[in-house]
Amino acid sequence: MSKQSVGKSHPRIDARGKVIGETLYSGDLKMDGMLFMKILFAERPHARVLNIQTANAEKSSGVVAVYTAKDIPVNEYGLQIPDQPVLCGPGSSKPYTDIVRFVGDQVAVVVAKTEGEAEAAVKLIEVEYEDLPLLSDPTIALRADAPILHPDRGDTNVCVHYKIRKGDVEDAFVKADVIVEDEYHTPVQEHAYLQPEAGLAYIDNEGRITIEAGGQWTHADRETIAHSLGLPDERIRVIYPAIGGAFGGREDMSVQIVLALAAWKLNQPVKIIWSRRESMIGHGKRHAVSIKAKWGATKDGKLIAAENELIGDGGAYMYTSNKVLGNAAITSTGPYFIPNTKVDVYGVYTNNVPGAAFRGFGAPQALFMAESQMNKIAEKLGMDPVKFRLKNAFREGDLMSFGTPVPSQVSIVQCIEAARDQFNWKKTKKKNSKPHLARGHGFAAGFKNVGFSFGYQENCWAKVEIHGNGNIERVIVHQAGAEVGQGTHTVMIQMAAHAVGVSVNKVELRTSDSAHQDNSGSVSASRMTFMAGNAIKGAAEAALEKWKAEERPAIAEFKYLAPRTTPFDHETGYSTPNFAYAYVAQAAEVEVDTETGHVRVIRIVSADDIGKAINPDLVVGQIEGAVVQAHGYAVLEDYKTKDGRVLTDQLSTYLIPTIRDIPESVESVLVEIPDPNGPWGARGLGELPFLPVAPAIAAAIHDATGVWLNEFPFTPERVLRALGKI
């Protein structure tokens, strides 16, 4: 194979093992003497645990141990702030940990010789609850008289509030020739990854509590587990086996802490696999967001004002609401220059399943509003929506809503033009022979940060070893970044091979073990190719220098530090919150059955600026996967709750797209405008193609039927109601 590996579609290194069933996921792991764990979930949204009786469970056949809150050394955890108990109940030294705040809170765990014995014993645990006032609506939770869900965190249920102020919005609205004011609602979405939460914990040969379970950041997992067990980080080891999907849903803890506790206490391996229902109620979801928007433009098509208010349902605990909703604040004005902006974003504690990281990280919700506003203003002005976007799209040097310039390179114009041309936007829609079938076209665009933000010093570590005598015989790369199905490990090998100047088959990758690699950061924020690529490139270059100096083996480490960012100013939002953005534009064609309300997505064109495609086939796979997942979010997936209880707690009731439901055609256009800081010019991609799908489909439905849908999923019932037929 050519030594020029970057830009080539090399086969995935993990493909064969996964296809033939050789690859081991968390649920496949086994050890001699292994015990099994089951968890007792609260199954109620808000209550105080008055008493837990475990005697009957402890006497049950095969039971080895039962653990409750009193057994957790430091009964708290959380990726951003430690506001969640590991186990809810009396006996903990931490205050307010005797309260369950959503149905998926964990109350007790049972460890037994078999999975069946553990499951039987869990049912024998008796818990006495005192139900507390329920808050399932974030707008009610905002009221001054609402009960406070986290009294130790203050006298409000608002966990996040961001403000952005630029220019003079009120004066701009006076000068506007066209104003569009509307309200929008975006739904909860379940990650629905194929592999449910599972793991195995044991004591390794060096006495470390070792947890093998899927996640997205080995070192953050280690730190969280160590904190809850009251142990130093070095006592904990986190290893990632193969991971069956993540999409942000594995950023937060699920089974890891209680597994580590049991293995530590019993000095035996302990395994758990959640059922699908446990997964559906037990991990965080995409935030539901309610939005009020008022935008103004001049008659010649220039945006001059935008005023947005977003209220995100944070659910029971913080998780990553502060970061998700910060990103929603940034993207709520779209990839457009608007001289006058006013944005308020609130995250609110409720007794719903926590809002968590999910592909797009706040941008899909904000952009559904922003792009719908763009399409409505264009219609009101009598302008083509593509031309309207091009007239207002970011250019180099434009000030963003928070007052600082857009980082280079700014490529939204090129993405809009690429999607327009590939779709053949001006082409007349195909007419159906049946009058009740209506076709329409829609357009939307978006942007998303690459990497962590808001003042965090982004960093990523790698080590490269070059072995051989006169010639390079093999290259070993150490990098902790997780492979959650996106092809990261394949790309890492390609980048290392390219940087050293050898063929891919000479590169070995050692990864995802906190005992042997330094911190890589999370596989999230569309950051891993960008960050790991720079780290591997730096380590490879340093190792090559040693190789040229005849050092054998030549070994070098490198820690890449991304450009600095700053947090929002508390009053104005003024900041440089991100060091890079990636851009996307999409066009959609749909067919609406006006008799049944069914929406059939015929075609989506997605033009994504990925800077440089390290592996073009993997890029196309990411685009197609994101579009299909976003199509499910927009059209099909309907996560229903009532009074904090999950009604769609199985994949038989929460429907995700099958092969018969997905768009008939997804066309990927790779826009490659190099990022000045990216490795070989690469930007991040993972979240990007998800972002504009829902508003593009909404615009196409409007084009077909004449009605705007401000809430989704676009189910037949919702479409028929909008058409006035039910």
Secondary structure, DSSP 8 states (H G I E B T S, - for coil): --S--TTS----TTHHHHHHT-S-BGGG---TT-EEEEEEE--SSSEEEEEEE-HHHHHSTTEEEEE-GGG-SS--B-SSS--B-SS-STT-SSTTTTEE-STT-EEEEEEESSHHHHHHHHTT-EEEEEE------HHHHTSTTS--S-GGG-SSSEEEEEEEEES-HHHHHHH-SEEEEEEEEE--B----SS-SEEEEEE-TTS-EEEEE--S-HHHHHHHHHHHHT--GGGEEEE--B----TTTTSS-SSHHHHHHHHHHH-S-EEEE--HHHHHHHS-BB--EEEEEEEEE-TTS-EEEEEEEEEEEEETS-TTHHHHHHHHHHHTTTTB--SEEEEEEEEEE-SSS-B---TTTTHHHHHHHHHHHHHHHHHHHT--HHHHHHHHB--TT-B-TTSSB--S---HHHHHHHHHHHHTTTS-----SSTTEEEEEEEEEEEEE-S--TT---EEEEEEEEEESSSEEEEEEE-----SSS-HHHHHHHHHHHHHT--GGGEEEE-SBTTTS-----S-TT-HHHHHHHHHHHHHHHHHHHHHTT-SSEEEEEEEE--------TTT--S---S-EEEEEEEEEEEEETTT--EEEEEEEEEEE-SS-SSHHHHHHHHHHHHHHHHIIIII----EETTEES--STTTS----TTTS-SEEEEEEE----TTSGGG----TTGGGTTHHHHHHHHHHHHHS----BS---HHHHHHHTT--
